[in-house]
Amino acid sequence: MPQLPRVILLHADAPPKPPEGQACNGCGVCCATAPCPLGMVASRRRHGACAALAWAGTGGHYRCGVLAQPKRWLPWLPAALARWLVRRWIAAGRGCDSDLLPG
């Protein structure tokens, strides 16, 4: 059975999704589609948008809320250590890993 298209809701000012492998621009497509393993823990869900996905209105992009507010999501870790771990866990700075195509 063919899979039906899926709609994800993003902020109207979100930048367009970059091609896979290009630099992340904070479009939010990946995290709005499904949480990463860290997002599964933070969100307590395996499907749908990650609860930690955060809109940065001043920057006009999405960011990982666990990285932006580690004390909210990982209160048992010192903030500096949490940020370092989260950057590694989400592969921050490694480029777009979403193979989704714009609709």
Secondary structure, 3 states (H helix, E strand, C coil): CCCCCCCCCCCCCCCCCCCCCCCCCCCCHHHHHCCCHHHHHHHCCCCCCCCCEEEECCCCEEEEHHHHCHHHHCCCCCHHHHHHHHHHHCCCCCCCCCCCCCC
